[in-house]
Amino acid sequence: MASPAHYSDSDRPDPDGSAEPVVRARAEWAGDEEAAARFGSPASIRAALLPEQVAEFDAAYDAALTAARQTLSLDQLHQVVRVWRRVAWQTESDADALKEMADATAEVRRTGAPRDGSVSWQELKAELGI
């Protein structure tokens, strides 16, 4: 029997109990299968994270567990695990680059100033012709 993570959204029954399947749009990432194989448990995800990411993971995981208890739905928990598997996979792939990005993000949040060489969203859209 396949685990719930292996069901496509069109295979899931409608939450109201009707026989009609629910169709949900969900972006898929090509590395999800590899990340799921490598990081099969929350403990393995947590172990792969940078020390500065652990508190954020713990908070997100705890909130998802609370939501699951309250709603009797594992959807939010599955989403948190999926997102953090991706982070763990990226961290394992290139921890230095991820740390550099996290440091840059923290700097921008702390100072409120854009980094040297950055462009505004409007400039980027114009450059891309959007």
Residue, then its C-alpha position, 0 to 999 in steps of 0.5 A: m500500500a502506498s503511503p499518503a505522500h504517494y497519492s496524487d492530489s486527484d486521487r484523494p477523496d473530497p474532504d466533505g466525504s463525497a466520492e468526487p476527487v479533489v483537484r488541487a494545484r500543487a507545484e512539484w519540484a524535480g528533487d522531491e523524490e530524491a529529498a524524500a529518499r534522503f530525508g525520510s524523517p523529521a529527525s533526518i531533516r533536522a540533522a541536515l540543517l544549519p544550526e541557525q535553521v533548526a529553531e525555525f524548523d522546530a517552530a514550523y514542525d511544532a505548529a504543524l503538529t498542533a494544527a494536525r491535532q486540532t484539524l485532524s488533517l495531516d496536510q499542513l504537516h506534510q507541507v512542512v516536511r516537504v518544504w524542509r526536506r527541500v531545505a535539508w537537500q539544498t543544505e547538504s548540497d551546498a551548505d556554504a552557499l545556503k549560509e551565505m544566502a541566509d546571512a545576506t537575508a538576515e543583513v537585509r532584514r536587519t538593515g532594511a537596505p538592499r544589497d549592493g548590485s541588487v535591483s528592485w522588483q519593478e526593474l527586474k520585471a522590466e529587464l525580463g519584459i514582464 
